[in-house]
Amino acid sequence: MVVIPTATALPTAEGAVQVAMEELPFTLHSARVLILGFGRVGKLTAHRMGALGAKVTVCAQGYADLAWAAAYGHETMWLEKLGGELGGYDLIVNTIPAQVLDRRRLAWVHPGAFLLDLASAPGGVDQAAAKELGLRVLQAPGLPGRTAPVTAAAAIRDAVYHILWELEA
């Protein structure tokens, strides 16, 4: 059996879809979705959202990440240039564990948009600024344990066993 220590990315992505479906007043099909970051969670979340018919745009800072996102059929944009485009999205999903949505960028977000922050601490959204601007934000770094506890626990167990096995080898 191949052990994948980062297997919690899958339940995180599926949990993101679940949360989006619960929070949005319309279907993900044809929704304009921005994924910030294209690491493990970003890739899987973009794929899941796209499979449901969302119009997915990936925003990242690496050329390789943007090239892969484009190859998968997503629109792309450079993180450094992120600004006014933020007003064009219904759902913004952050996976970057650094504050990328500061007050300046949040001012561009459409007031009806929903922001889902999946990043681990410190998260990627300036929570105080978002509140002042009246934006809906859910910080959800622990989605795997809440939406798929058995899968998340198995992934953690397997990762621990794999680390122990490597230490013995």
Backbone as a ProteinNet text record, in pm:
[ID]
protein_1_A
[PRIMARY]
MVVIPTATALPTAEGAVQVAMEELPFTLHSARVLILGFGRVGKLTAHRMGALGAKVTVCAQGYADLAWAAAYGHETMWLEKLGGELGGYDLIVNTIPAQVLDRRRLAWVHPGAFLLDLASAPGGVDQAAAKELGLRVLQAPGLPGRTAPVTAAAAIRDAVYHILWELEA
[TERTIARY]
83.7	0	88.8	57.6	130.6	67.8	149.2	100.5	124.9	22.4	32.8	9.8	117.1	100.4	13.4	-4.6	-83.6	-226.8	-271.7	-403.6	-518.6	-493.4	-602.5	-643.1	-565.3	-602.8	-734	-756.4	-879.1	-1004.1	-1008.2	-1127.2	-1140.6	-1030	-1038.7	-1109.3	-1069.8	-1131.6	-1279.5	-1311.7	-1452.3	-1531.6	-1469.4	-1534.7	-1558.4	-1465.6	-1481.6	-1602.7	-1619.7	-1737.7	-1864.4	-1863.5	-1980.5	-2014.7	-1914.6	-1937.7	-1990.1	-1929.9	-1973.7	-2119.2	-2155.7	-2293.6	-2390.9	-2347.3	-2433.6	-2443.7	-2338.3	-2332.5	-2379.5	-2365.7	-2404.1	-2553.9	-2618.1	-2762	-2792.8	-2693.7	-2710.1	-2616.3	-2630.3	-2548.3	-2404.9	-2315.9	-2177.7	-2166.8	-2260.2	-2260.1	-2272.3	-2178.5	-2169.2	-2126.1	-2101.9	-2051.8	-1909.6	-1874.6	-1739.7	-1657.8	-1560.8	-1483.3	-1336.3	-1277.6	-1135.3	-1067.7	-966.7	-887	-752.6	-720	-591.1	-494.4	-392.6	-294.4	-324.1	-218.1	-236.6	-145.7	-143.3	-75.5	-171.2	-149.5	-232.9	-381	-414.3	-554.6	-610.3	-534.4	-580	-609.5	-520.8	-540.4	-669.4	-685.7	-802.5	-931.8	-926.5	-1046.4	-1086	-988.8	-1017.2	-1078.6	-1023.5	-1075.5	-1219.5	-1246.3	-1381.2	-1483.1	-1444.8	-1536.1	-1561.3	-1455.5	-1469.1	-1555.5	-1545.1	-1624.2	-1773.8	-1806.2	-1946.6	-1993.9	-1907.6	-1946.5	-1913.2	-1838.8	-1797.5	-1696.4	-1696.5	-1597.2	-1480.2	-1378.7	-1268.5	-1151.5	-1103.5	-980.4	-883	-760.2	-655.6	-560.8	-530.5	-438.7	-320.7	-201.6	-82.3	37.3	151	268.6	375.2	360.1	460.1	416.8	509.6	479.7	432.4	498.3	460.6	317.7	281.8	145.7	43.1	70.4	-23.3	-30	82.3	83.5	0.3	14.6	-65.6	-213.4	-245	-385.4	-446.1	-372.4	-421.7	-437.5	-344.5	-353.2	-476.2	-517.9	-638.4	-766.1	-751.9	-869.2	-918.4	-841	-880.9	-823.2	-893.1	-835.5	-726.8	-632.9	-523.9	-496.8	-435.6	-386.3	-272.2	-184.2	-70.1	-113.7	-68.8	-102.6	-57.4	59	113.1	23.3	-54.3	-138.5	-283.7	-311.7	-448.4	-498.5	-613.9	-669.9	-814.2	-839.8	-974.8	-1055	-986.4	-1056.6	-1137.2	-1099.8	-1167.2	-1317.4	-1359.3	-1501.1	-1582.7	-1518	-1588.6	-1616.3	-1599.2	-1614.8	-1726.4	-1794.2	-1900.2	-1842.8	-1735.7	-1671.5	-1521.4	-1455.7	-1309.8	-1261.8	-1179.3	-1127.5	-977.4	-935.5	-793.3	-731.5	-615.8	-541.5	-400.4	-368.6	-233.5	-224.1	-129.9	-119.4	-39.7	-77.2	-18.8	-126.2	-125	-232.6	-222.8	-297.1	-300.4	-420	-522.5	-639.7	-637.8	-557.6	-546.9	-657.3	-659.7	-763.5	-770.2	-655.8	-652.6	-719.8	-688.3	-748.7	-894.3	-926.4	-1064.3	-1159.8	-1110.6	-1195.7	-1248.9	-1182.6	-1225	-1329.5	-1342.4	-1430.8	-1576.5	-1652.5	-1795.9	-1863.9	-1950.7	-2014.1	-2094	-2143.7	-2220.6	-2136.8	-2006.9	-1919.8	-1903.9	-1870.7	-1841.9	-1694.6	-1624.7	-1482.1	-1464.6	-1396.5	-1369.6	-1219.2	-1172.5	-1029.2	-993.5	-926	-888.3	-747.3	-674	-533.2	-516.2	-405.2	-371.2	-325.1	-307.1	-270.9	-147.6	-149	-242.2	-362.3	-379	-488.3	-449.9	-535.9	-501.9	-591	-686.5	-782.2	-769.8	-760.5	-761.5	-904.1	-925.6	-1059.7	-1122.6	-1045.2	-1099.3	-1144.6	-1062.9	-1099.3	-1221.8	-1227.4	-1342.6	-1470.5	-1463.3	-1581	-1624.5	-1528.6	-1560.7	-1624.5	-1581.9	-1634.5	-1765.5	-1808.3	-1933.8	-1925.3	-1805.7	-1788	-1811.5	-1870.4	-1892.7	-1766.9	-1706.3	-1583.8	-1600.7	-1559.3	-1554.7	-1411.5	-1351.6	-1218.8	-1237.7	-1185.5	-1213.3	-1088.6	-984	-861.8	-874	-973.3	-986	-1095.3	-1122.6	-1232.5	-1221.7	-1105.2	-1102.8	-1162	-1127.5	-1179	-1327.9	-1382.1	-1525.1	-1610.6	-1559.8	-1643.5	-1617.7	-1499.3	-1465.8	-1371.4	-1419.6	-1330.8	-1262.6	-1330.5	-1269.3	-1155.6	-1178.6	-1075.5	-957.6	-985.8	-879.7	-797.3	-864.4	-793.1	-706.2	-756.8	-678	-555.6	-571.1	-458	-350.5	-392.6	-296.3	-229.3	-308.5	-252.7	-148.5	-183.9	-91.6	35.1	21.3	138.5	230.8	173.1	253.5	324.2	253	314.6	427	404.4	505.3	631.2	612.6	727.5	804.1	730.7	794.7	870.2	810.2	874.6	1004.1	1001.3	1122.1	1230.6	1191.1	1290.4	1357.4	1284.7	1341.3	1430.8	1404.9	1479.9	1622
-117.4	0	124.6	219	345	440.4	497.5	589.6	732.4	814	952.4	1039.8	1095.6	1175.5	1298.9	1344.4	1464.8	1429.8	1313.4	1266.5	1347.9	1435.3	1518.5	1625.1	1643.3	1740.7	1700.5	1572.5	1526.7	1557.2	1520.4	1557.9	1709.1	1781.9	1928	1981.5	1933.3	1978.3	1941.5	1819.6	1778.7	1858.5	1887.6	1969.5	2111.4	2162.5	2296.5	2300.3	2194.9	2187.1	2183.6	2103.4	2094	2228.5	2297.2	2427.6	2526.8	2528	2620.7	2594.9	2468.6	2435.5	2478.5	2471.2	2512.4	2664	2735	2879.5	2964.5	2913.2	2992.2	2979.6	3087.8	3082.9	3033.7	2979.2	2927.6	2809.5	2739.6	2620.6	2659	2564.3	2584.4	2584.3	2518.6	2518	2662	2705	2841.2	2947.3	2909.5	3006.8	3045.4	3168.6	3218.3	3197.8	3105.8	3064.3	3098.4	3162.2	3193.2	3107.6	3033.7	2952	3021.5	3061	3124.2	3017.5	2990.2	2887.4	2761.4	2694.2	2571.9	2460.7	2448.1	2335.2	2216	2123	2002.2	2035.3	2119.9	2154.1	2237	2332.8	2415.9	2335	2240.9	2156.4	2074.6	2007.6	1921.7	2002	2117.6	2200.9	2255.2	2302.1	2351.8	2240.9	2121.2	2007.9	1975.9	1969.3	1935.5	2042.8	2169.1	2278.5	2279.1	2259.4	2254.6	2138.7	2024.6	1907.4	1932.7	2026.6	2061.5	2174.5	2215.8	2317.1	2459.8	2478.5	2613.8	2665.8	2796.7	2862.4	2898.7	2814.6	2824.3	2904.7	2997	3069.5	3038.3	3007.2	2978.5	3097	3141.6	3252.2	3197.9	3206.4	3153.5	3239.7	3209.9	3290.1	3215.5	3088.7	3013.8	2985.8	3000.7	2974.9	2830.8	2736.2	2595.4	2571.3	2630	2613.9	2669.5	2787.4	2847.5	2768	2713.7	2631.5	2505.2	2440.8	2321.3	2355.7	2465.8	2507.4	2530.8	2596.1	2620.2	2488.2	2396.7	2265.9	2188.6	2210.4	2145	2216.3	2326.2	2395.7	2513.1	2555	2667.8	2797.3	2906.8	3038.3	3060.3	3148.9	3172.4	3321.5	3355.8	3491.8	3487.9	3585.2	3597.7	3656.9	3597.9	3645.7	3790.5	3824.4	3959.4	4066.3	4028.4	4124.4	4122.7	4046.3	4033.1	4166.2	4209.2	4335.8	4349	4435	4466.3	4347.1	4243.1	4122.9	4055.8	4081.4	4017.4	4045.8	4153.4	4186.9	4097.1	4013.4	3929.4	3787.6	3758	3619.7	3606.1	3492.2	3458.3	3389.9	3315	3236.7	3252.3	3286.4	3295.4	3197.1	3102	2999.6	3022	3051.7	3070.7	2944.5	2906	2791.4	2831.9	2959.8	3009.5	3050.9	2990.7	3022.5	3150.9	3256.8	3389.7	3489.3	3605.5	3701.2	3759.1	3699.2	3746	3836.8	3823.4	3910.3	4012.6	4114.4	4222.5	4325.3	4430.2	4532.1	4588.6	4616.9	4674.9	4583.4	4455.2	4360.7	4332.2	4322.7	4294.9	4404.7	4525.4	4635.6	4610.3	4527.1	4495.9	4384.3	4304.6	4187.6	4231.6	4162.9	4190.5	4166.2	4257.3	4243.6	4114.1	4054.9	3931.9	3805.9	3820.5	3703.3	3633.6	3506.1	3427.1	3390.4	3413.8	3382.5	3263.8	3163.5	3042	3029.3	3040.2	3035	2897.4	2818.4	2682.7	2674.5	2784.1	2783.6	2765.4	2701.4	2689.3	2825.8	2835.5	2962.8	3022.4	3148.6	3251	3272.4	3190.4	3210.9	3316.2	3337.2	3429.3	3550.2	3566	3675.8	3764.9	3894.2	3990.6	3992.2	3920.2	3901.8	4033.7	4119.8	4247.6	4334.6	4340.5	4421.5	4363.5	4232	4167.8	4198.6	4194.2	4224.7	4369.2	4461.5	4602.9	4627.3	4550	4565.6	4488.8	4414.1	4339.8	4215.9	4159.3	4039.6	3912.9	3814.3	3684.1	3599.4	3563.9	3484.4	3369	3251.9	3137.7	3086.6	3087	3031.4	2884.9	2796.5	2654.2	2568.8	2590.5	2512.9	2365.9	2329.6	2192.6	2112.8	2142.3	2074.3	1922	1862.8	1716.2	1648.3	1697.5	1637.8	1658.2	1766.1	1794.7	1727.1	1718.9	1667	1520.9	1472.3	1332.2	1280	1269.5	1234.9	1098.7	1002.1	869.8	872.7	937	948.8	1030.9	1140.3	1225.1	1150.5	1079.9	1004.2	895.2	827.4	723.4	784.1	901.1	966.4	1003.6	1055	1092	967.3	862.7	736.6	682.6	679.4	626.3	709.5	841.6	929.1	901.4	884.7	855.1	721	619.3	488.7	497.6	574.4	589	657.1	759.7	828.9	735.5	658.9	562.7	456.1	410.5	309.6	364.5	490.7	551.2	568.3	601.1	617.5	485	375.9	244.7	194	237.3	187.6	242
0	0	0	-87	-92.1	8.3	93.1	194.4	145.3	150.5	107.9	230.4	289.3	410.6	391.8	270.5	246.2	206.2	245.3	202.9	260.9	354.7	405.7	304.6	198	94.5	28.2	8.8	-56.2	27.1	155.2	232.2	250.7	246.5	253.7	130.7	12.7	-112	-116.2	-76.6	-75.9	27	141.4	241.9	191.5	112.3	54.4	-38.1	-115.6	-202.5	-118.3	-13.1	74.8	136.2	190.2	252.3	149.3	30.7	-74.9	-111.6	-123.2	-159.2	-49.7	75	186.4	198	164.1	186.7	69.3	-52.4	-169.2	-195.3	-237.4	-265.2	-406.6	-473.8	-610.1	-627.2	-738.3	-761.6	-795.8	-777.7	-819.5	-972.2	-1037.5	-1183.6	-1232.8	-1312.1	-1368.3	-1267.6	-1142	-1044.5	-1083.4	-1056.6	-1083.3	-956.6	-964.8	-848	-868.1	-768	-768.8	-663.2	-704.3	-612.4	-595.5	-474.1	-445.4	-397.8	-478.7	-448.6	-527.2	-570.1	-649	-598.7	-465	-402.4	-401.7	-310.8	-305.7	-290.6	-193.8	-170.2	-285.1	-333.9	-444.7	-569.4	-602	-720.8	-710	-596.2	-579.2	-569.7	-505.9	-494.8	-631.7	-709	-844.1	-928.7	-918.2	-995.5	-957.1	-826	-779.8	-820.5	-804.7	-840.8	-991.8	-1068.6	-1214.2	-1259.6	-1191.2	-1228	-1207.6	-1119.5	-1095.4	-1186.7	-1277.8	-1375.1	-1337.8	-1229	-1191.1	-1291.8	-1309.6	-1395	-1304	-1305.3	-1209.8	-1266.5	-1185	-1214	-1101.4	-1138.4	-1040.3	-1036.4	-916	-894.7	-814.8	-873.3	-806.9	-845	-784.3	-813.4	-892.2	-912	-986.6	-1129.4	-1221.4	-1362	-1382	-1317	-1333.7	-1285.1	-1171.6	-1119.9	-1217.9	-1272.1	-1366.6	-1496.3	-1539.1	-1660.8	-1640.8	-1524.8	-1497.5	-1486.1	-1419.2	-1405.9	-1544.2	-1632.2	-1768.9	-1843.2	-1823	-1888.6	-1843.2	-1719.7	-1666.7	-1709.1	-1783.6	-1836.4	-1755	-1655.8	-1572.5	-1628.2	-1603.1	-1630.2	-1526	-1554.5	-1459.9	-1444.9	-1332	-1311.2	-1210.7	-1224.4	-1134.5	-1001.5	-893.1	-759.5	-739.3	-790.4	-772.8	-835.1	-935.7	-1006.5	-959.3	-856.5	-806.4	-750.8	-798.3	-752.6	-795.4	-891.7	-935.8	-984.2	-1029.5	-1077.5	-966.4	-842.4	-729.1	-727.4	-788.5	-791.8	-882.3	-959.6	-1055.2	-1010.4	-882	-835.5	-732.9	-742.1	-646.5	-523.4	-544.4	-438.8	-454	-344.3	-341.9	-235.7	-278.6	-188.7	-173.5	-52.2	-27.1	30.4	-25.5	27	68.3	59.2	87.5	234.2	310.4	454	481.1	412.6	434.1	394.1	454.1	429.3	287.8	197	58.4	34.1	114.1	101.3	214.6	193.1	289	262.9	340.8	329.5	187.5	127.8	-6.5	-107.7	-102.7	-197.3	-162.4	-35	4.9	-40.8	-54	-99.4	-240.5	-317.2	-453.7	-459.4	-353.1	-353.4	-363	-445.4	-460	-325.9	-281.6	-149.7	-131.5	-238.5	-226.8	-234.8	-252.2	-264.7	-129.6	-137	-17.4	-21	89.1	98.9	191.6	142.8	219.7	236	358.9	386.7	441.1	358.8	396.4	452.7	445.1	484.2	634.5	668.5	809.9	861.3	991.7	1054.4	987	962.4	1010.1	919.2	816.7	721.9	620.5	523.7	417.1	405.4	496.6	488	611.3	589	698.6	753.7	861.8	916.6	962.1	1025.8	1074.6	957.7	853.3	736.3	666.8	655.3	590.7	667.5	799.2	882.2	862.3	862.5	842.6	706.2	606.2	471.1	449.9	551.7	542.5	455	443.7	360.7	441.8	375.9	440.6	425	538.8	538.8	635.8	593	683.4	683.9	801.2	816.5	853.2	769.6	787.6	769.7	850.8	832.4	872.7	951.1	999.2	930.3	805.2	734.8	732.7	711.3	703.1	826	943.2	1066.7	1086.3	1029.6	1046	939.7	816.6	708.1	675.5	706.5	677.2	785.3	910.3	1021.2	1008.1	953.2	940.9	839	725.6	622.8	675	743	796.3	900.6	988.3	1091.1	1028.2	927.2	859.9	792.4	733.1	667.2	768.9	882.4	986.7	1042.2	1067.8	1117.7	1020.9	892.5	792.1	782.8	796.2	791.5	910.1	1028.1	1147.1	1130.6	1085.6	1062.7	959.7	856.4	751.5	806.3	886.4	948.1	1040.4	1122.1	1211.5	1133.8	1023.7	940.2	880.7	836.2	779.4	884.7	1007.7	1114.5	1149	1138.7	1168.6	1056.4	935.3	818.4	812.8
[MASK]
+++++++++++++++++++++++++++++++++++++++++++++++++++++++++++++++++++++++++++++++++++++++++++++++++++++++++++++++++++++++++++++++++++++++++++++++++++++++++++++++++++++++++

